[in-house]
Amino acid sequence: MTNDVRAHARSRCQMSAFAEGPRGPVRGVCTNISLGGLFLEGTQQLPVKAMTTVTVEHPTLGKFSAQAEVMHHAFTPKGMGLKFMRLEPTQLAVLQKLIASTTSL
């Protein structure tokens, strides 16, 4: 049993995603997403506390982009947890549609 205390329920997904880094985009796969953030699985990571723009590409709903902060790194699987910052109403509406198209954890 884990003590996973999160403000928002996560949903499992497999969507292409990237975060803007100082040397170009850090590409990977968004493996879970919530109203609070997402996990970007990939071989590269941005530093913890770095601010970035993260983009998720849904096959039918299109792209969702938001400002985010790198909250933690993971090593199995390798990737980083990102927290969304200041979502506008239009971004929130798209995010809710993305989450509705996924599987709850």
N, C-alpha and C positions, 0 to 999 in steps of 0.2 A: 504494500500500500504506500502511495506517495502523498506528500503534503504539497500538492500542486495548487497553490492559491492564486488564481488569476482573475482579473476583473472581467475578462471576456472569454467565452468558450471558443476553443480552437476547432477548425474544420480541416480535415485532411484534403490535400489537393496535389496535383502534379502539373504546374503551369510554368512555362518559361518565364524567367524574371532576371532583372539586373539592377544593380545599384551603381550610381555614378561614383567613380573613384578619381583620385588625382591623376592617374595614368590611363584613364578611360574606364569603360564599364566593367564591373565585376559581374560576370554572367553565371547563372546557375538555374536551379529549379526551386520554385516556391513549393514547399512540401506541407506547410500548414499555414492557415491564415485566420485572423479574427478581426474584430472591430478595433483592437488595440495594436496589432502588428502582424508580423509574419516571420517564418523561418526560411532563409535563403540558403539552400544546400549547394555547395560548390567547392572548388579547390582553392579559391582565393578568399581572403577576408579583409575587410577594412578595420582600422583600429577601433577598439571599444570606445564609446563616447563620440565617435565621428558622426557628423551630420551628413546626410546624403539625400538624394532623390532616388526612390526605389520605384521600379516599374514592373508590373505583372501583366503578362500577355495572355488573355483568355481566348480560346479558339473561336468563340462565337460572340462574346460580349465586347471584345476589343481590349484596349489597354487601360490600365488603372495606374496612375502615378501619384505619389505623395512624398512629402518631406518625412524623413525618418531618422532616428538615432540608433546607432549600433549599441545594443545593450549587453550582449555576451557572445562568446565564441563557443562552438561545440566541436568536438573532434571525432565523435562517432554518432552519426555521420558528420563529416566536416562541413561547417557552415557557420552562419551567424544569425542571431535573433535581432530583429529590427522592430522598434516601437514607432508607430505613426505619431506625427506631431501635427496639431492644428488642421484637422480635416474640414474642408469647406462642405456645405450642404450637397453640392453636386458630386463631390468626391465620395461622400458618405453614401449617397444613393447608389453609385456604381459599386462601391465596396460591398454593400448589402446584397446586391444582385450576384456578385462574385461568390460570396459566402453561401448564398442560397443554392448555388450550382454545385456545391461541394458536399463531402460526407463528414458529418460530425464525428469528433473523436470520442 
